[in-house]
């Protein structure tokens, strides 16, 4: 802080999720060009497991420290996602879960949340904002574990 620098964590939003199995099982997803990959190459299911992140954040808060920001996921949104794609509803639910945890640990000055961490996809962004509004009215929904 004395130097005017902060620490930003990129949060693994895929932890706990598994990639859907392709048929045939040996489909070379990483070797195929993006437009030639079948949907199973980028489709993940399961709930986000934030337990490792929460342990790190709790230890950081207990030490009297605070990251400057947290970026949820890495290129996971819509067709702009590099390899894995999460739905707007999943991403919104997980972001609100993270927000609740961060606000509980640093109620007066929480770290910035940077989301979505991806290239812009107008249709996905519209869905994401809609889902984010709906989920925040409902109290945030599940996800998060820990």
Secondary structure, DSSP 4 states (H G I P E B T S, - for coil): -TTS---EEEE-TTTT-EEPPPSSTT--GGGS-GGGS-GGGTBEES----HHHHHHHHHHHHTT---SEEEE-SS-BGGG-SS-BB-HHHHHHHHHHHHHHHHHHSSSSPPEEE---S---HHHHHHHHHHHHHHHHTT--S----
